[in-house]
Amino acid sequence: MAAAVEALLAAAPDPESSRAFLNRIRSESPLAFERVAKSPMALRCAVSLPSYSRFLLESVRPRLIEMAQRLGGEPNGAQQTAR
């Protein structure tokens, strides 16, 4: 996982803001950070949003966990089976 995060940070326009945001999530809510880190799309959002717009980031931040669950295929915390 660390390699994926570092690759995303390296490609971000403002990697320091992205790193600070990830550290903030990790310190404020380790469970939230875990969920975001497990969802590739939520992780991309968590890295790219701080690089582009602080306003957008703060608007989306409360919903990041919900996004991770939906985008990670984990509705209501349970893994969805393929049909």
Backbone torsions as a table, in degrees:
resi	resn	phi	psi	omega
1	MET	NA	-39.4	-178.1
2	ALA	-60.9	-37.5	179.1
3	ALA	-64.9	-40.1	178.8
4	ALA	-64.6	-42.3	179.2
5	VAL	-63.9	-45.3	-179.6
6	GLU	-63.7	-37.6	177.8
7	ALA	-65.0	-42.2	177.5
8	LEU	-65.0	-41.8	179.1
9	LEU	-63.9	-39.3	-179.7
10	ALA	-63.2	-30.7	-178.8
11	ALA	-88.2	-10.2	-176.8
12	ALA	-75.6	143.1	177.7
13	PRO	-62.5	-31.9	179.8
14	ASP	-132.9	77.0	-174.8
15	PRO	-61.7	-29.8	-179.2
16	GLU	-67.8	-39.8	176.5
17	SER	-65.2	-39.7	178.7
18	SER	-64.8	-45.1	179.5
19	ARG	-62.2	-41.7	179.2
20	ALA	-62.7	-40.5	179.1
21	PHE	-65.5	-45.2	178.2
22	LEU	-60.8	-41.8	177.5
23	ASN	-63.9	-36.6	178.3
24	ARG	-64.4	-45.6	177.6
25	ILE	-60.6	-45.8	-177.9
26	ARG	-60.2	-41.2	-177.9
27	SER	-77.4	-36.7	-179.3
28	GLU	-75.2	-36.6	-177.1
29	SER	-153.8	92.6	179.5
30	PRO	-57.1	-35.5	178.5
31	LEU	-66.3	-41.3	177.5
32	ALA	-62.2	-43.2	179.2
33	PHE	-61.6	-42.3	178.4
34	GLU	-58.5	-46.0	-179.3
35	ARG	-65.1	-42.8	178.1
36	VAL	-63.7	-43.9	-178.4
37	ALA	-64.6	-27.2	-179.5
38	LYS	-81.9	-13.1	179.9
39	SER	-107.2	109.9	-178.8
40	PRO	-54.9	-40.1	-178.3
41	MET	-71.3	-41.5	177.8
42	ALA	-64.9	-37.1	178.2
43	LEU	-65.3	-42.3	176.6
44	ARG	-60.5	-41.5	177.6
45	CYS	-63.5	-44.0	-177.8
46	ALA	-65.9	-25.5	177.7
47	VAL	-88.7	-40.8	-174.0
48	SER	-81.5	-36.2	-177.2
49	LEU	-57.1	-46.5	-179.6
50	PRO	-64.4	-24.2	-179.7
51	SER	-74.4	-26.5	-174.4
52	TYR	-105.3	-39.9	-173.4
53	SER	-155.3	114.0	176.8
54	ARG	-65.2	-39.2	178.8
55	PHE	-60.5	-49.3	179.6
56	LEU	-62.0	-41.4	178.5
57	LEU	-57.9	-49.7	-178.1
58	GLU	-67.3	-27.4	177.0
59	SER	-71.5	-36.4	-174.5
60	VAL	-89.7	-25.9	-173.3
61	ARG	-48.1	-44.9	-179.6
62	PRO	-63.8	-21.6	-177.1
63	ARG	-100.1	1.7	-174.9
64	LEU	-60.3	-39.2	179.4
65	ILE	-66.2	-44.2	177.2
66	GLU	-59.2	-41.9	177.5
67	MET	-61.5	-42.8	-179.1
68	ALA	-61.4	-40.7	179.6
69	GLN	-67.3	-44.6	-178.7
70	ARG	-69.4	-46.3	-176.8
71	LEU	-76.1	-24.2	179.6
72	GLY	-86.3	2.0	178.6
73	GLY	74.4	29.9	-177.6
74	GLU	-121.4	64.6	178.5
75	PRO	-62.3	131.7	179.9
76	ASN	55.8	28.3	175.3
77	GLY	80.5	0.6	179.3
78	ALA	-110.0	141.1	179.8
79	GLN	-70.0	129.8	-178.8
80	GLN	-83.4	135.9	179.5
81	THR	-88.8	145.9	179.8
82	ALA	-79.3	145.4	178.9
83	ARG	-116.0	NA	NA
